[in-house]
Amino acid sequence: MRIGVIGTGRLGTIHANTLSRHRDVGSLILTDADPARAQELAHRLGETAAPGVEEIFRWGVDAVVITTATSAHAELIGRAARSGLPVFCEKPIALDLPGTLSAIAEVETAGTVLQMGFQRRFDAGYVGAREAVRSGRLGRLHTVRALTSDQAPPPAAWLPLSGGLYRDALIHDFDVLRWVTGREVADVYATGSDAGPAMFRAAGDVDTGAALLTLDDGTLAALTATRLNGAGYDVRMELAGELDQIVVGLDDRTPIASTEPTGPPAADKPWTGFLERFGPAYEAELNAFVEVVRGERPNPCDGREALQALRVAEACEVSRRERRPVRLAEIPGGAAAAFA
């Protein structure tokens, strides 16, 4: 199997490393907007670098992995679909609903595969939470609390390109909330604060956000995110039911300290970022993609799953901007995805 990797930044490098050592992948063709970066990575891995995207498709590959800037995702997904190629793409498909729907339509018209990169679906903790909920161990689920906290803010120049806190950071929580619980979001109420660094106000973004979601079975979910968690990178999900309560993301590296005299000590080596925290999950999702391409398993996260997470993020943006509850039915693209 020969795979083209378009984009060799941080995630592209990780994915290329995973694929290069995969027993079912014979070779890679790497390309990047910075040709020297792709060439250096190709040399290090013993793979081939291409001058540009055109060569990826002209030289011939069996599948494509897209880890470029978000603005290029939808066009590249469409290009691959028209070429009959399976695609793995980092989230999101696009930063707006029309671009997302258009790319999904191209994939469905072509009858090809689009697997989206929501890596938390492959994290052992979230997998365990899903099994606990689906098995009935918790009884009736009534409350979910989740958070995503970055240790340090991203570069100022990147903020206007990110889509904002809800589309960029909390979208992972929106996706995994649906995946773990098997329920759809019915309505949201969201708010945010830009009281931190001025670069967030300049970008029209917030550095800290919160959202209260009501699921279609009445379960309440309270989600928060921040770009300014100096203690470390913190991603958790608590699920409380009538019979039991569990938590994802609580271990000896969770950057939180107890004020109780008998509480656990603060982490000696707290998580510093998503690449470190979710390293095994990133590898697992690429291994799954190879199996999908080989016809050995169904697609674990298709474009319509990504669309539903984006719809929740869009509803949160409307709610924050207009200071009101928003029904998901107000947001286009509402045909629910099937849960695997």
Phi, psi and chi 1 to 4 in degrees:
 res  aa     phi    psi   chi1   chi2   chi3   chi4
   1 MET       -  133.3 -176.6 -173.1  -56.1      -
   2 ARG  -114.9  126.0 -168.4 -176.5 -155.1 -169.9
   3 ILE  -120.7  135.6  -63.8  179.6      -      -
   4 GLY   -94.2  129.9      -      -      -      -
   5 VAL  -111.8  115.7  178.4      -      -      -
   6 ILE  -105.3  106.2  -53.9  175.3      -      -
   7 GLY   109.7  116.2      -      -      -      -
   8 THR  -123.7   40.1   55.4      -      -      -
   9 GLY   -76.6 -149.4      -      -      -      -
  10 ARG   -60.1  -54.1  -71.5 -174.0  -58.9  172.6
  11 LEU   -71.1  -37.8  -86.5 -178.7      -      -
  12 GLY   -59.5  -39.0      -      -      -      -
  13 THR   -65.3  -43.8  -64.1      -      -      -
  14 ILE   -61.9  -46.4  -73.5  174.1      -      -
  15 HIS   -65.8  -39.6  -68.9  -21.9      -      -
  16 ALA   -62.8  -40.8      -      -      -      -
  17 ASN   -61.6  -44.0  -88.1  -81.2      -      -
  18 THR   -61.8  -47.4  -63.6      -      -      -
  19 LEU   -70.4  -34.4  -66.8  168.9      -      -
  20 SER   -64.1  -30.4 -175.3      -      -      -
  21 ARG   -99.9    4.9   63.0  176.0 -177.7  -92.9
  22 HIS   -74.5  134.7 -163.4  -69.6      -      -
  23 ARG   -66.2  -24.1   65.9 -179.5 -176.5  -83.7
  24 ASP   -96.6    2.8  -66.6  -38.5      -      -
  25 VAL  -108.7  116.6  177.0      -      -      -
  26 GLY   -78.9  -39.3      -      -      -      -
  27 SER  -160.6  162.8   62.1      -      -      -
  28 LEU  -124.8  150.1  -56.0  178.4      -      -
  29 ILE  -118.9  122.7  -56.9  177.1      -      -
  30 LEU  -110.4  140.7  -47.5  177.6      -      -
  31 THR  -146.2  158.2 -166.6      -      -      -
  32 ASP  -157.0  157.2 -168.2   87.7      -      -
  33 ALA   -60.2  -25.4      -      -      -      -
  34 ASP  -104.3   94.5  178.5   -3.8      -      -
  35 PRO   -55.0  -34.0  -23.7   34.7      -      -
  36 ALA   -65.4  -35.5      -      -      -      -
  37 ARG   -65.8  -43.9 -176.3  164.0   66.0  178.5
  38 ALA   -63.8  -40.9      -      -      -      -
  39 GLN   -63.2  -42.3 -176.5   66.1   54.4      -
  40 GLU   -64.1  -43.2 -170.3  -82.2  -29.0      -
  41 LEU   -67.0  -42.0  179.1   60.4      -      -
  42 ALA   -60.4  -42.3      -      -      -      -
  43 HIS   -62.6  -41.9  177.9   74.3      -      -
  44 ARG   -66.7  -34.2  179.2  149.5   47.0   90.1
  45 LEU   -94.0   -8.0  -63.6  178.3      -      -
  46 GLY    73.9   32.0      -      -      -      -
  47 GLU  -114.0 -173.5  -56.1  -70.7   -4.1      -
  48 THR  -107.2  136.2  -58.5      -      -      -
  49 ALA  -101.5  141.0      -      -      -      -
  50 ALA  -111.6  147.0      -      -      -      -
  51 PRO   -63.3  -29.1  -17.8   28.9      -      -
  52 GLY  -165.8 -178.2      -      -      -      -
  53 VAL   -63.3  -36.5  171.8      -      -      -
  54 GLU   -55.1  -41.6  -68.2  -62.8  -36.0      -
  55 GLU   -67.9  -31.7  -74.6   76.7   12.7      -
  56 ILE   -55.5  -46.6  -69.1  -78.4      -      -
  57 PHE   -79.7  -33.5  -68.2   97.2      -      -
  58 ARG   -75.6  -35.2 -166.3  166.5   67.7 -118.1
  59 TRP   -76.5  -20.6  -67.9   -4.1      -      -
  60 GLY    95.0  117.5      -      -      -      -
  61 VAL  -136.6  164.2  -67.5      -      -      -
  62 ASP   -94.8  -16.9  -59.9  -59.9      -      -
  63 ALA  -164.6  164.7      -      -      -      -
  64 VAL  -131.3  139.1  173.5      -      -      -
  65 VAL  -115.8  124.7  170.0      -      -      -
  66 ILE  -110.7  116.8  -60.3  171.3      -      -
  67 THR  -133.8   38.8   55.7      -      -      -
  68 THR   -84.4 -174.5   62.0      -      -      -
  69 ALA   -59.8  146.7      -      -      -      -
  70 THR   -54.7  -36.2  -62.2      -      -      -
  71 SER   -59.1  -21.0   58.4      -      -      -
  72 ALA   -97.5   -8.3      -      -      -      -
  73 HIS   -59.2  -53.9  -73.4 -176.1      -      -
  74 ALA   -61.0  -43.5      -      -      -      -
  75 GLU   -63.0  -42.4  178.7 -175.6   -9.3      -
  76 LEU   -70.3  -36.2  -70.4  169.8      -      -
  77 ILE   -61.0  -45.5  -71.1  169.2      -      -
  78 GLY   -62.6  -41.1      -      -      -      -
  79 ARG   -61.4  -44.4  176.2   79.8 -179.7  -88.7
  80 ALA   -66.9  -40.3      -      -      -      -
  81 ALA   -61.4  -44.1      -      -      -      -
  82 ARG   -66.5  -21.3  -67.1 -170.6  -62.3  -86.2
  83 SER   -90.8    0.7  -60.4      -      -      -
  84 GLY    75.0   24.0      -      -      -      -
  85 LEU  -104.6  137.7  -64.7  173.0      -      -
  86 PRO   -65.7  146.6  -10.3   22.6      -      -
  87 VAL  -131.1  136.1  176.2      -      -      -
  88 PHE  -108.3  128.2  175.3   93.1      -      -
  89 CYS  -132.4  133.7 -175.6      -      -      -
  90 GLU   -64.5  149.5  -78.7  -59.6  -31.8      -
  91 LYS   -68.2  154.3   64.5   83.7 -171.7  168.4
  92 PRO   -91.3  173.0   35.0  -34.8      -      -
  93 ILE   -63.9  -44.9  -65.6  173.4      -      -
  94 ALA  -157.4  168.3      -      -      -      -
  95 LEU   -88.6   -1.1  -67.6  178.1      -      -
  96 ASP  -133.4  160.8   61.6   -9.0      -      -
  97 LEU   -68.5  -42.9  -72.6  167.4      -      -
  98 PRO   -58.3  -44.7  -26.9   36.2      -      -
  99 GLY   -64.2  -37.4      -      -      -      -
 100 THR   -65.6  -48.3  -61.1      -      -      -
 101 LEU   -64.1  -37.6  -70.1  164.7      -      -
 102 SER   -64.2  -44.1  176.4      -      -      -
 103 ALA   -66.0  -41.7      -      -      -      -
 104 ILE   -61.1  -41.2  -69.4  172.1      -      -
 105 ALA   -62.0  -39.2      -      -      -      -
 106 GLU   -63.1  -43.5  -70.5 -135.5   58.6      -
 107 VAL   -63.3  -44.4  170.8      -      -      -
 108 GLU   -70.0  -35.6  -67.0  179.3  -11.7      -
 109 THR   -64.8  -40.6  -62.8      -      -      -
 110 ALA   -77.3  -19.3      -      -      -      -
 111 GLY    72.6   27.0      -      -      -      -
 112 THR   -99.2 -174.1   53.3      -      -      -
 113 VAL  -110.0  134.4  169.1      -      -      -
 114 LEU  -127.3  111.9  169.1   59.5      -      -
 115 GLN  -104.7  126.9 -179.8 -177.2  -32.3      -
 116 MET   -95.2  148.8  -65.8  -57.2  -59.9      -
 117 GLY   -89.2   71.4      -      -      -      -
 118 PHE  -101.9   88.0  -78.6  103.1      -      -
 119 GLN   -68.5  -20.1   86.4  -75.7   -7.8      -
 120 ARG   -63.3  -23.0  -67.1 -172.8 -166.0 -179.6
 121 ARG   -64.2  -14.3  -67.1  179.6  177.5 -137.8
 122 PHE  -111.3    5.6  -64.6   87.5      -      -
 123 ASP   -82.6  135.7  175.9   74.6      -      -
 124 ALA   -58.4  -37.2      -      -      -      -
 125 GLY   -65.6  -44.5      -      -      -      -
 126 TYR   -70.0  -35.4  -74.4  103.5      -      -
 127 VAL   -61.7  -42.5  170.5      -      -      -
 128 GLY   -64.3  -37.9      -      -      -      -
 129 ALA   -65.1  -42.6      -      -      -      -
 130 ARG   -60.5  -44.1 -173.3  176.6 -165.2  -99.8
 131 GLU   -63.9  -38.4  -67.8  171.0   -9.2      -
 132 ALA   -65.7  -42.1      -      -      -      -
 133 VAL   -67.2  -48.3  170.6      -      -      -
 134 ARG   -68.7  -27.4  -55.0  -58.6 -177.6   89.0
 135 SER   -79.3  -13.6   70.4      -      -      -
 136 GLY    88.6    6.0      -      -      -      -
 137 ARG   -57.8  -34.4  169.1 -175.5  159.4 -171.7
 138 LEU   -86.9   -7.5  -53.8 -175.0      -      -
 139 GLY    72.2 -153.8      -      -      -      -
 140 ARG   -68.0  120.5 -177.1 -174.8   67.6   86.3
 141 LEU   -74.3  126.8 -176.0   67.6      -      -
 142 HIS  -118.4  -25.1   53.4   73.5      -      -
 143 THR  -143.0  135.8  -52.4      -      -      -
 144 VAL  -126.0  133.4 -179.9      -      -      -
 145 ARG  -123.8  129.8  -66.7  174.5  -71.7  -88.9
 146 ALA  -141.0  151.8      -      -      -      -
 147 LEU  -148.5  149.3   61.6   88.8      -      -
 148 THR  -132.5  115.9  -68.6      -      -      -
 149 SER  -128.2  116.1  -60.5      -      -      -
 150 ASP   -82.8  144.0  -68.5  -28.6      -      -
 151 GLN   -69.6  -37.7 -176.1  174.9   28.4      -
 152 ALA  -140.4  150.5      -      -      -      -
 153 PRO   -70.6  156.8   24.3  -32.6      -      -
 154 PRO   -74.6  171.4   28.5  -34.6      -      -
 155 PRO   -60.6  145.2  -21.9   32.3      -      -
 156 ALA   -58.4  -38.1      -      -      -      -
 157 ALA   -66.5  -21.4      -      -      -      -
 158 TRP   -84.6  -25.4 -178.5   80.5      -      -
 159 LEU   -55.9  -47.2  -73.4  175.7      -      -
 160 PRO   -64.3  -17.7  -20.9   33.7      -      -
 161 LEU   -94.2   -8.7  -51.6  175.3      -      -
 162 SER   -81.6  -22.4   70.8      -      -      -
 163 GLY    91.1   -6.6      -      -      -      -
 164 GLY    97.0  167.7      -      -      -      -
 165 LEU   -59.0  -39.9 -171.8   68.9      -      -
 166 TYR   -72.3  -40.0  -65.6  100.2      -      -
 167 ARG   -79.5  -25.2  -63.4 -173.1 -169.4   93.8
 168 ASP   -98.5  -46.4  177.8   60.5      -      -
 169 ALA   -99.9  -57.3      -      -      -      -
 170 LEU   -69.3  -15.7  -88.2  168.3      -      -
 171 ILE   -59.1  -30.1 -162.6  167.5      -      -
 172 HIS   -64.2  -41.3  -78.2  -73.2      -      -
 173 ASP   -67.3  -38.6  -62.8  -86.5      -      -
 174 PHE   -62.0  -43.3  -58.7  148.7      -      -
 175 ASP   -66.0  -49.0  174.9   70.9      -      -
 176 VAL   -73.1  -25.2   84.6      -      -      -
 177 LEU   -61.5  -46.4  173.8   66.7      -      -
 178 ARG   -63.2  -42.6  -65.8  178.9   62.3 -110.2
 179 TRP   -68.8  -42.4 -173.9   74.5      -      -
 180 VAL   -69.9  -45.2  166.6      -      -      -
 181 THR   -85.9  -25.3   64.6      -      -      -
 182 GLY    73.7   17.6      -      -      -      -
 183 ARG  -117.4  159.2  -48.7  -56.7  -50.4 -170.7
 184 GLU   -96.1  154.2  -65.7  -68.2  -12.3      -
 185 VAL   -81.8  128.9  176.4      -      -      -
 186 ALA   -93.7  -43.0      -      -      -      -
 187 ASP  -155.0  162.7   58.2   61.9      -      -
 188 VAL  -137.2  154.2  -49.7      -      -      -
 189 TYR  -136.5  120.5 -173.3   84.2      -      -
 190 ALA  -128.4  150.7      -      -      -      -
 191 THR  -146.4  165.0 -172.2      -      -      -
 192 GLY  -152.1  163.3      -      -      -      -
 193 SER  -127.5  132.9  171.2      -      -      -
 194 ASP  -112.6   32.4   61.6    3.4      -      -
 195 ALA   -77.4   -4.1      -      -      -      -
 196 GLY   -85.5 -141.2      -      -      -      -
 197 PRO   -55.6  145.2  -25.7   34.8      -      -
 198 ALA   -62.9  -22.2      -      -      -      -
 199 MET   -62.9  -27.2   65.1 -179.0 -176.3      -
 200 PHE   -70.9  -42.6  -69.8   96.4      -      -
 201 ARG   -63.6  -39.7  -67.4 -174.6  -69.5  -80.5
 202 ALA   -63.6  -31.4      -      -      -      -
 203 ALA   -89.2   -1.5      -      -      -      -
 204 GLY    71.0   24.3      -      -      -      -
 205 ASP  -114.5  176.1 -163.1    4.8      -      -
 206 VAL  -121.2  151.4  -66.8      -      -      -
 207 ASP   -92.2  -17.1   57.7   72.8      -      -
 208 THR  -140.9  136.7  -57.5      -      -      -
 209 GLY  -142.2  158.7      -      -      -      -
 210 ALA  -143.5  149.0      -      -      -      -
 211 ALA  -145.5  134.7      -      -      -      -
 212 LEU  -105.7  118.1  177.3   62.2      -      -
 213 LEU  -111.8  137.2  -79.7   54.4      -      -
 214 THR  -107.3  123.4  -56.2      -      -      -
 215 LEU   -83.7  167.1  -54.7 -171.2      -      -
 216 ASP   -71.4   -5.8   59.4    7.3      -      -
 217 ASP  -108.1    8.6   64.4  -13.4      -      -
 218 GLY    94.3   -7.2      -      -      -      -
 219 THR   -60.7  138.3  -59.4      -      -      -
 220 LEU  -101.7  136.5  -61.8 -179.4      -      -
 221 ALA  -128.2  123.9      -      -      -      -
 222 ALA  -109.1  117.4      -      -      -      -
 223 LEU  -120.0  138.1  -79.9   58.7      -      -
 224 THR  -133.8  156.6   64.3      -      -      -
 225 ALA  -150.9  150.6      -      -      -      -
 226 THR  -149.9  153.3 -175.1      -      -      -
 227 ARG   -96.2    3.6  -58.0  -69.9 -163.3 -175.0
 228 LEU  -134.0   57.3  -57.9  161.9      -      -
 229 ASN  -105.5   86.7 -164.7   58.6      -      -
 230 GLY   -59.2  -22.2      -      -      -      -
 231 ALA   -69.9  -24.1      -      -      -      -
 232 GLY   147.6 -175.7      -      -      -      -
 233 TYR   -85.0  121.9 -179.7   74.2      -      -
 234 ASP  -130.3  115.9 -167.1    3.4      -      -
 235 VAL  -130.0  118.7  170.6      -      -      -
 236 ARG  -140.7  159.8  -84.0  176.1  -77.4  140.7
 237 MET  -143.2  124.3  172.3 -177.2  -88.6      -
 238 GLU  -108.2  134.8  -60.3  172.5    7.9      -
 239 LEU  -126.0  121.9  -60.0  106.7      -      -
 240 ALA  -116.6  126.8      -      -      -      -
 241 GLY  -123.7 -179.4      -      -      -      -
 242 GLU   -70.3  -19.0  -67.5 -178.2  -16.8      -
 243 LEU  -109.3  -28.0  -60.9 -179.9      -      -
 244 ASP  -161.1  168.8 -157.7   -3.3      -      -
 245 GLN  -140.0  135.6  180.0  172.0 -123.3      -
 246 ILE  -133.1  165.6   56.7  175.0      -      -
 247 VAL  -139.6  139.6   59.6      -      -      -
 248 VAL  -102.1  138.2  177.4      -      -      -
 249 GLY    90.4   15.1      -      -      -      -
 250 LEU  -106.9  109.6 -177.8   61.2      -      -
 251 ASP  -151.0 -168.5   59.2   20.7      -      -
 252 ASP   -76.2    3.2   59.7    1.3      -      -
 253 ARG  -116.6    5.2  -61.1 -168.3   63.2 -178.1
 254 THR   -67.2  125.1  -56.1      -      -      -
 255 PRO   -81.7   70.3   30.6  -34.3      -      -
 256 ILE  -144.8  143.0 -169.0  167.7      -      -
 257 ALA  -119.6  138.9      -      -      -      -
 258 SER   -88.8  143.9  173.6      -      -      -
 259 THR   -96.1    0.3   60.5      -      -      -
 260 GLU   -78.3  140.9  -60.7  -64.4  -24.8      -
 261 PRO   -57.1  -33.1  -24.4   33.7      -      -
 262 THR  -105.7   14.0   58.8      -      -      -
 263 GLY   -73.1  165.1      -      -      -      -
 264 PRO   -67.6  152.5   25.0  -33.9      -      -
 265 PRO   -72.5  161.4   27.4  -34.7      -      -
 266 ALA   -65.1  152.3      -      -      -      -
 267 ALA   -64.0  134.2      -      -      -      -
 268 ASP   -71.1  -35.0  -70.9  -27.4      -      -
 269 LYS  -134.6   76.7 -172.1 -179.2  178.6 -176.8
 270 PRO   -65.3  153.2   23.0  -32.3      -      -
 271 TRP   -58.1  141.0  -61.3  109.2      -      -
 272 THR  -109.5  -18.3   58.7      -      -      -
 273 GLY  -171.6  172.1      -      -      -      -
 274 PHE   -69.6  -32.0   63.0   92.5      -      -
 275 LEU   -65.6  -36.1  -64.4  177.7      -      -
 276 GLU   -76.0  -47.3 -178.8 -175.4   34.6      -
 277 ARG   -63.3  -40.3  165.1   67.0  176.6   83.7
 278 PHE  -110.4   24.0  -71.0  110.1      -      -
 279 GLY   -51.7  -52.3      -      -      -      -
 280 PRO   -62.1  -34.1  -24.8   35.6      -      -
 281 ALA   -69.0  -38.6      -      -      -      -
 282 TYR   -62.1  -39.7  -80.3  116.6      -      -
 283 GLU   -67.9  -41.4 -178.5  167.7  -10.9      -
 284 ALA   -64.8  -37.5      -      -      -      -
 285 GLU   -69.9  -31.3   68.6  178.4   -4.5      -
 286 LEU   -73.6  -37.4  -98.0  -68.3      -      -
 287 ASN   -61.3  -38.5  -69.9  -23.2      -      -
 288 ALA   -64.4  -39.3      -      -      -      -
 289 PHE   -61.3  -42.3  178.3   60.7      -      -
 290 VAL   -60.0  -41.0  172.4      -      -      -
 291 GLU   -66.0  -37.2  -67.8  175.7   -3.7      -
 292 VAL   -62.9  -46.0  169.8      -      -      -
 293 VAL   -61.1  -36.8  174.2      -      -      -
 294 ARG   -79.7   -1.9  -71.5  171.9   55.1   85.5
 295 GLY    76.1   22.7      -      -      -      -
 296 GLU   -96.5   -9.6  -63.6  171.4   -8.5      -
 297 ARG  -158.3  158.4   65.5  174.3  -66.6  172.0
 298 PRO   -75.1  162.3   26.0  -34.0      -      -
 299 ASN   -64.1  120.6 -171.3  -13.5      -      -
 300 PRO   -80.0  -13.0   29.6  -34.9      -      -
 301 CYS  -161.9   90.8 -173.5      -      -      -
 302 ASP   -88.1 -176.7   65.0   18.0      -      -
 303 GLY   -63.3  -33.5      -      -      -      -
 304 ARG   -72.7  -28.2  -69.2 -155.5  170.6  -93.0
 305 GLU   -63.8  -44.4  -67.7  -83.0  -62.1      -
 306 ALA   -64.0  -36.7      -      -      -      -
 307 LEU   -59.7  -43.0  169.5   63.3      -      -
 308 GLN   -65.0  -38.3  -59.6  -48.3  -43.8      -
 309 ALA   -64.4  -40.2      -      -      -      -
 310 LEU   -65.1  -37.9  178.8   61.3      -      -
 311 ARG   -60.8  -38.9  -69.6 -179.7   66.0 -118.1
 312 VAL   -65.1  -43.0  179.6      -      -      -
 313 ALA   -61.8  -41.6      -      -      -      -
 314 GLU   -61.9  -42.9  -69.1  -72.1  -29.3      -
 315 ALA   -62.2  -38.4      -      -      -      -
 316 CYS   -65.0  -39.6  -73.4      -      -      -
 317 GLU   -64.5  -42.7  -75.1  -69.8   -2.0      -
 318 VAL   -62.4  -44.4  172.7      -      -      -
 319 SER   -61.5  -45.3  177.6      -      -      -
 320 ARG   -63.2  -44.0  178.7  179.2   73.1   87.9
 321 ARG   -69.1  -40.5 -175.0  171.4   61.3 -110.8
 322 GLU  -100.0   -1.8  -60.2 -178.1    3.8      -
 323 ARG    54.1   54.4  -64.5 -177.9  177.3  -88.4
 324 ARG  -154.1  158.4   66.7  174.9  178.3   89.1
 325 PRO   -65.5  146.9  -15.9   28.8      -      -
 326 VAL  -128.7  126.5  174.9      -      -      -
 327 ARG   -78.8  138.9  -62.0  -78.6  -60.0  174.6
 328 LEU   -62.8  -24.1 -100.3  -70.0      -      -
 329 ALA   -63.5  -17.4      -      -      -      -
 330 GLU   -75.7  -18.4  -61.3  177.3   42.8      -
 331 ILE   -97.8  126.8  -51.8  -60.4      -      -
 332 PRO   -59.0  158.2  -21.3   32.1      -      -
 333 GLY    88.5   30.6      -      -      -      -
 334 GLY   -83.3    4.0      -      -      -      -
 335 ALA   -64.3  116.1      -      -      -      -
 336 ALA   -66.7  140.7      -      -      -      -
 337 ALA   -77.3  150.5      -      -      -      -
 338 ALA   -79.5  143.3      -      -      -      -
 339 PHE   -93.0  129.8  -69.7   97.7      -      -
 340 ALA   -74.9      -      -      -      -      -
